[in-house]
């Protein structure tokens, strides 16, 4: 499978990053930052819909951040954010990510196998899901059981399968129902916020995304807490408030949400 060509040149305090399709200028503070911080900075650009810059940043990340950077590049190619949608290219990134040690990458290989068994074998998916599950990833364990039993008690797996198949509108409807049930499924609320943030299956609406992230974060969802932290840090969906950003980041890290843990450890 073709690899995206990349080259970094440092000139006058900035790095000029060239891809096959575009050139992005990487800020000096990004180039000189630790890999964990680079991941955070790239995610911030992603949240502000600066997908080409986020892509260039993730392509630049090496060392301890490379596994998660590869996973995020897979997301861009899966959803067609800043690049043409290409599930095979996305899968290649997910596999590289899993091989580099990313739980998220391993999980996503499983989702691809569930939705598109013609692209990746069940045995390959089981291999990576087992590694992630043994590393403590409960979601990977649940998805592994789904692959083995063709059924799951977790409705979010059904939603993720729909998203992988491109049926984002039905996925959106299911997330709304899960979020509005009593009691609400706050993991679903977080995923719904993500759809509003990216404009997948619904018109992009940062204010609505921020509202939903806040609801889920206040209910204790660590993924939402991390997303809210980035919103307060960037001003995308929330006013810039570094104190609030740090508060939510710390709460997310306290629940062992790995992106937050990495950012806290890098500070």
C-alpha positions as CSV (number, residue, x, y, z in Angstrom):
1,X,0.0,0.0,0.0
2,X,1.3,3.4,-0.9
3,X,2.7,5.5,1.9
4,X,2.2,9.2,2.2
5,X,5.4,11.0,1.3
6,X,6.7,13.4,3.9
7,X,9.6,15.7,4.5
8,X,10.4,18.2,7.2
9,X,12.7,21.2,6.6
10,X,13.6,23.6,9.4
11,X,14.0,27.2,8.1
12,X,13.9,30.4,10.0
13,X,12.4,28.9,13.1
14,X,9.6,27.0,11.4
15,X,9.3,23.6,9.7
16,X,7.9,23.4,6.2
17,X,6.1,20.1,5.9
18,X,5.5,18.8,2.4
19,X,3.0,16.0,1.5
20,X,2.0,14.7,-1.9
21,X,-0.9,17.1,-2.1
22,X,-0.1,20.2,0.0
23,X,2.4,22.0,2.1
24,X,1.8,23.0,5.7
25,X,3.9,25.2,7.9
26,X,4.4,23.7,11.3
27,X,4.9,26.2,14.1
28,X,8.2,26.2,15.8
29,X,6.7,25.5,19.2
30,X,5.1,22.4,17.8
31,X,8.3,21.2,16.2
32,X,10.3,21.6,19.4
33,X,7.6,20.2,21.7
34,X,7.6,16.7,23.3
35,X,5.7,14.1,21.3
36,X,2.9,14.0,24.0
37,X,2.4,17.7,23.6
38,X,2.5,17.5,19.8
39,X,-0.4,15.0,20.0
40,X,-2.4,17.5,22.0
41,X,-1.6,20.4,19.7
42,X,-2.6,18.4,16.6
43,X,-5.8,17.3,18.3
44,X,-6.6,20.9,19.0
45,X,-6.2,21.8,15.3
46,X,-8.5,18.8,14.5
47,X,-11.1,20.2,16.8
48,X,-10.9,23.6,15.0
49,X,-11.5,21.8,11.7
50,X,-7.9,22.6,10.6
51,X,-7.6,19.0,9.2
52,X,-4.7,19.6,6.8
53,X,-2.6,21.1,9.6
54,X,-3.6,18.4,12.0
55,X,-2.6,15.8,9.5
56,X,0.8,17.4,8.9
57,X,1.3,17.5,12.6
58,X,0.4,13.9,13.2
59,X,2.7,12.8,10.3
60,X,5.5,14.6,12.1
61,X,5.1,13.0,15.5
62,X,7.7,10.4,16.4
63,X,8.8,8.5,19.5
64,X,6.3,7.8,22.3
65,X,3.5,9.6,20.4
66,X,3.8,7.9,17.1
67,X,1.3,5.1,17.8
68,X,-1.5,7.5,18.6
69,X,-0.5,9.8,15.8
70,X,-0.9,6.8,13.3
71,X,-4.3,6.1,14.8
72,X,-5.5,9.7,14.3
73,X,-4.2,9.6,10.7
74,X,-6.4,6.6,10.3
75,X,-9.4,8.5,11.5
76,X,-8.8,11.3,9.0
77,X,-8.7,8.8,6.1
78,X,-11.7,6.9,7.4
79,X,-13.9,10.0,7.7
80,X,-12.4,11.9,4.8
81,X,-11.3,14.9,6.9
82,X,-8.7,16.9,4.9
83,X,-8.1,13.9,2.6
84,X,-10.2,11.8,0.4
85,X,-12.0,9.1,2.3
86,X,-10.1,5.8,1.9
87,X,-10.9,2.9,4.3
88,X,-8.1,0.8,3.1
89,X,-5.6,3.5,3.8
90,X,-7.3,4.1,7.2
91,X,-6.9,0.4,8.0
92,X,-3.2,0.5,7.1
93,X,-2.8,3.3,9.6
94,X,-4.8,1.4,12.2
95,X,-2.6,-1.7,11.8
96,X,0.6,0.4,12.0
97,X,-0.9,2.0,15.1
98,X,-1.7,-1.3,16.7
99,X,1.8,-2.7,15.9
100,X,3.3,0.4,17.6
101,X,1.3,-0.3,20.8
102,X,-1.9,1.7,20.5
103,X,-5.0,0.2,22.2
104,X,-7.2,2.6,20.1
105,X,-5.5,1.3,16.9
106,X,-6.1,-2.3,17.9
107,X,-9.8,-1.6,18.7
108,X,-10.3,0.1,15.4
109,X,-8.9,-2.9,13.5
110,X,-11.6,-4.9,15.2
111,X,-14.3,-2.4,14.2
112,X,-13.1,-2.6,10.6
113,X,-13.3,-6.4,10.7
114,X,-16.8,-6.2,12.1
115,X,-18.1,-3.9,9.4
116,X,-15.9,-4.9,6.5
117,X,-14.7,-8.5,6.9
118,X,-13.5,-8.4,3.3
119,X,-10.7,-6.0,4.3
120,X,-9.3,-7.6,7.4
121,X,-9.6,-11.2,8.7
122,X,-11.3,-12.0,11.9
123,X,-8.1,-13.7,13.1
124,X,-6.1,-10.6,12.6
125,X,-8.7,-8.5,14.4
126,X,-8.8,-11.1,17.3
127,X,-5.1,-11.0,17.6
128,X,-5.0,-7.2,18.1
129,X,-8.1,-7.1,20.2
130,X,-6.7,-9.8,22.5
131,X,-3.5,-7.8,23.0
132,X,-5.5,-4.6,23.9
133,X,-7.9,-6.5,26.2
134,X,-5.0,-8.1,28.0
135,X,-3.6,-4.6,28.4
136,X,-6.8,-3.6,30.3
137,X,-8.9,-2.2,27.5
138,X,-12.5,-3.3,28.4
139,X,-14.0,-2.0,25.1
140,X,-11.6,-4.2,23.2
141,X,-12.7,-7.2,25.3
142,X,-16.3,-6.4,24.5
143,X,-15.6,-6.1,20.8
144,X,-13.7,-9.4,20.9
145,X,-16.7,-11.1,22.3
146,X,-18.8,-9.5,19.6
147,X,-16.6,-10.9,16.9
148,X,-16.9,-14.4,18.4
149,X,-20.6,-14.3,19.1
150,X,-22.0,-11.9,16.4
151,X,-23.9,-10.1,19.2
152,X,-23.1,-7.6,21.9
153,X,-24.7,-6.0,24.9
154,X,-22.9,-2.7,24.1
155,X,-25.1,-0.6,21.7
156,X,-22.2,1.6,20.9
157,X,-20.5,-1.2,19.0
158,X,-23.6,-1.3,16.7
159,X,-23.3,2.5,16.3
160,X,-19.6,2.2,15.4
161,X,-20.3,-0.5,12.9
162,X,-22.8,1.8,11.2
163,X,-20.3,4.6,11.1
164,X,-17.7,2.4,9.6
165,X,-20.2,1.3,6.9
166,X,-20.9,5.0,6.1
167,X,-24.5,5.0,7.5
168,X,-23.8,8.0,9.7
169,X,-27.4,9.2,9.7
170,X,-28.7,6.0,11.3
171,X,-25.8,6.1,13.7
172,X,-26.7,9.6,14.6
173,X,-30.3,8.6,15.3
174,X,-29.2,5.7,17.5
175,X,-26.9,8.0,19.5
176,X,-29.7,10.5,20.1
177,X,-31.9,7.7,21.4
178,X,-29.2,6.4,23.7
179,X,-28.5,9.9,25.0
180,X,-32.1,10.7,25.7
181,X,-33.0,7.4,27.4
182,X,-33.4,7.3,31.2
183,X,-30.8,7.1,32.5
184,X,-28.7,8.6,29.6
185,X,-25.8,6.7,28.1
186,X,-23.1,9.3,28.6
187,X,-20.7,7.4,26.4
188,X,-23.3,7.8,23.6
189,X,-23.7,11.5,24.5
190,X,-19.9,11.9,24.0
191,X,-20.0,10.1,20.6
192,X,-23.0,12.3,19.6
193,X,-21.0,15.4,20.6
194,X,-18.2,14.1,18.4
195,X,-20.5,13.8,15.4
196,X,-21.6,17.5,15.9
197,X,-18.0,18.5,16.2
198,X,-16.9,16.8,13.0
199,X,-20.1,17.3,11.0
200,X,-20.5,13.5,10.4
201,X,-24.2,12.6,9.8
202,X,-25.3,16.1,10.9
203,X,-24.5,19.7,10.2
204,X,-21.3,20.7,12.1
205,X,-22.3,22.7,15.3
206,X,-19.5,23.4,17.8
207,X,-21.9,25.0,20.3
208,X,-24.1,21.8,20.3
209,X,-20.9,19.7,20.6
210,X,-19.7,21.7,23.5
211,X,-23.1,21.4,25.2
212,X,-23.1,17.6,24.9
213,X,-19.5,17.3,25.9
214,X,-20.2,19.3,29.0
215,X,-23.2,17.1,29.9
216,X,-21.1,13.9,29.5
217,X,-18.1,15.4,31.2
218,X,-20.1,16.5,34.3
219,X,-21.5,13.0,34.4
220,X,-17.9,11.7,34.6
221,X,-17.1,10.5,31.1
222,X,-13.3,10.9,30.7
223,X,-13.3,11.1,26.9
224,X,-15.8,14.0,27.1
225,X,-13.7,15.6,29.9
226,X,-10.6,15.5,27.7
227,X,-12.5,17.0,24.7
228,X,-13.9,19.8,26.9
229,X,-10.3,20.5,28.1
230,X,-9.2,21.0,24.5
231,X,-12.2,23.2,23.8
232,X,-11.3,25.5,26.7
233,X,-7.6,25.5,25.6
234,X,-8.4,26.4,21.9
235,X,-11.5,28.5,22.1
236,X,-13.3,26.1,19.7
237,X,-16.8,25.8,21.1
238,X,-15.9,27.3,24.5
239,X,-14.2,30.6,25.5
240,X,-10.5,30.2,26.1
241,X,-10.1,29.4,29.8
242,X,-6.8,27.7,30.7
243,X,-7.9,27.1,34.3
244,X,-11.0,25.2,33.2
245,X,-9.0,23.4,30.6
246,X,-6.5,22.2,33.2
247,X,-9.4,21.2,35.6
248,X,-11.0,18.9,33.0
249,X,-7.7,17.6,31.8
250,X,-6.8,16.6,35.3
251,X,-10.2,14.9,35.9
252,X,-9.8,12.9,32.6
253,X,-6.3,11.8,33.4
254,X,-7.4,10.7,36.9
255,X,-9.6,8.1,35.2
256,X,-6.6,6.9,33.2
257,X,-7.9,8.3,29.8
258,X,-4.6,7.9,28.0
259,X,-4.5,11.1,25.8
260,X,-5.1,13.1,29.0
261,X,-2.5,11.1,30.9
262,X,0.1,11.8,28.3
263,X,-0.7,15.5,28.2
264,X,-0.5,15.8,32.0
265,X,2.8,13.9,32.2
266,X,4.3,16.2,29.5
267,X,3.4,19.3,31.5
